[in-house]
């Protein structure tokens, strides 16, 4: 895993939750981890990774993800077996 992706994964799992993570960085990380990302309805995307599934919503105002989205992403990554320690 690249240093950039490793840092992003650490930021996602860090408390307090960061409010400065950009959508394109999340997309890049998920693709790097091997996730299948499919458009769903509107600004929603279906994400499949290691037999785990979630729906992520692209931010409407700008490209910075809110803290609730980051918390939801963290829970999804945990269900998929991804953590900053394991790396993938």
C-alpha positions as CSV (number, residue, x, y, z in Angstrom):
1,X,0.0,0.0,0.0
2,X,1.3,3.4,-0.9
3,X,2.2,5.9,1.9
4,X,-0.6,8.2,0.8
5,X,-3.2,5.4,1.1
6,X,-1.7,4.3,4.4
7,X,-2.0,7.8,5.8
8,X,-5.6,8.1,4.6
9,X,-6.6,4.8,6.2
10,X,-5.0,6.0,9.4
11,X,-7.0,9.3,9.2
12,X,-10.3,7.4,8.6
13,X,-9.7,5.4,11.8
14,X,-8.4,8.3,13.9
15,X,-10.4,9.8,16.7
16,X,-11.7,12.4,16.6
17,X,-13.0,11.9,13.1
18,X,-11.4,14.1,10.5
19,X,-13.6,16.6,8.7
20,X,-11.0,17.2,5.9
21,X,-11.1,14.0,3.8
22,X,-11.9,14.5,0.1
23,X,-14.2,12.2,-1.8
24,X,-11.7,11.5,-4.6
25,X,-9.2,10.3,-2.0
26,X,-11.8,7.8,-0.7
27,X,-12.5,6.6,-4.2
28,X,-8.8,6.1,-4.8
29,X,-8.3,4.2,-1.6
30,X,-11.3,1.9,-2.2
31,X,-10.1,1.2,-5.8
32,X,-6.6,0.4,-4.4
33,X,-8.1,-2.0,-1.9
34,X,-9.9,-3.8,-4.8
35,X,-13.4,-2.6,-4.1
36,X,-16.0,-2.7,-6.8
37,X,-17.7,0.8,-7.1
38,X,-20.9,1.1,-9.0
39,X,-23.2,4.1,-9.5
40,X,-26.5,3.6,-7.7
41,X,-29.2,6.3,-7.7
42,X,-28.3,9.9,-8.0
43,X,-25.1,10.7,-6.0
44,X,-25.1,7.3,-4.3
45,X,-22.5,4.6,-5.1
46,X,-22.7,0.9,-4.2
47,X,-19.3,-0.4,-2.9
48,X,-18.4,-4.1,-2.6
49,X,-15.3,-5.1,-0.8
50,X,-14.4,-8.6,0.6
51,X,-18.1,-9.7,0.7
52,X,-19.1,-6.5,2.5
53,X,-21.5,-4.0,0.9
54,X,-22.4,-0.4,1.6
55,X,-23.8,2.6,-0.2
56,X,-21.8,5.8,0.0
57,X,-23.2,9.3,-0.9
58,X,-21.1,11.8,-2.8
59,X,-21.0,15.1,-0.9
60,X,-23.3,17.7,-2.4
61,X,-21.5,20.9,-1.3
62,X,-17.9,20.5,-2.5
63,X,-15.8,17.4,-2.3
64,X,-15.0,17.2,1.4
65,X,-16.8,14.4,3.2
66,X,-18.6,15.1,6.5
67,X,-17.8,13.3,9.7
68,X,-20.8,11.1,9.5
69,X,-19.8,9.7,6.1
70,X,-16.3,9.0,7.5
71,X,-17.8,7.1,10.5
72,X,-20.0,5.1,8.1
73,X,-17.0,4.4,5.9
74,X,-14.9,3.3,8.9
75,X,-17.7,0.8,9.9
76,X,-17.8,-0.5,6.4
77,X,-14.0,-1.0,6.2
78,X,-14.1,-2.8,9.5
79,X,-16.8,-5.2,8.2
80,X,-14.7,-5.8,5.1
81,X,-11.6,-6.7,7.3
82,X,-9.7,-3.5,6.5
83,X,-7.8,-1.6,9.3
84,X,-4.8,0.6,9.5
85,X,-2.8,-2.1,11.2
86,X,-3.6,-4.8,8.7
87,X,-3.3,-2.5,5.7
88,X,-6.0,-4.4,3.7
